[in-house]
Amino acid sequence: WQPEVAWLAGDLWMAGKEVETAPRVVLKRQVAAAAAQGYRMKSGVECEYFIILPDGSAISDARDTQDKPCYDQSALRRRYEVITAICDAMLELGWGPYQNDHEDANGQFEQNFTYDDALVSCDRAIFFRYMVHTLAEQHGMIATFMPKPFSHLTGNGCHFHMSLWDGDTNLFLDESDPRGLGLSETAYTF
């Protein structure tokens, strides 16, 4: 999102060899195993985060107090500048953002972008966190992806969606699914 700055995802190496348990290395092995069976593995993520005060003591919006704030448009509008900056950055990066919302807890947000190959999506999720932290700081706030930054509020999650493909065909999709969920037998047994 800042064309003058480069970012590079890489694998962890120690003593001249890949670290077998590094998450990116583990994922690459699974992607290769799926490819060996003729599958292309895709994923999408939904990263949740809180926008908090610079000292970390509370959420940044003192007026975000509803008991059930999920999809609260007023709270979203009060953080519109930072949410827009994040969404614009995703647009600039070509990620196809399609949803920006206030999540389940006060001060919590989620921004979704289009799924892609599993490794691409996971690299983007890590970069997304860095980008959100940076943009929140530029707006005088802090973003946190901590699982449970406040004991009285719903915690953060990162929903992860997976599917298997054969070329351009989603092998999890079956619009004639007798169960009515639109899923194939491959999806049900996955």
C-alpha positions, 0 to 999 in steps of 0.5 A: 500500500506504500509503493516505496516500501517493499515487503517479502514473505519468507520461510524460516531457515536455521543452520542451513535448512528450513525449520520443519515446524515453521507455519509457512513451511508446514502449509507449503507441505500440505499444499504440495500434498493436496497438489499430489492428489490433483487438488489446488487448495484455496483459503480465505480469512476473516481477521478480527481486531480491536482499535484501542487507546494508545495506552492500551487501557480501553477501546478507542471509542468511548461512545461504542457501548451497545450491549449487542454492537455487532454491525453497529453502523454508528460505531463504524462511522466513528472509525470511518477514517481508519477503516477506509484507509485499511480498505483503500490499502487492500484495494490498492494491493488488489486483494478485493475487499468485500466487507468492512464491519463492526464486529461482535464486541465494542471497539472490534472490527473485521475486514474481509478480502477475496480468497486465494491460493492458501499460501497467498491468503495466509501471507496476506493475513500476516501482512494485513495485521502489520498494515492494520497496526501501522494505519491505526497508529497513523490515526493515533490509535492502536490495533490489537489482534490479541485473542482476549484483550478485554475480559468483559468483551468478546475476543478476537478470532480469525475465521479460516475458510478452505476449499479444494479446486481442480483448475477453476472448478470449486470441488466443494460446490454442488448446487444440487446438494440434496441436503440443501447446503450446496456442498459436494461429497468431497466437501462433506468428507473433507 
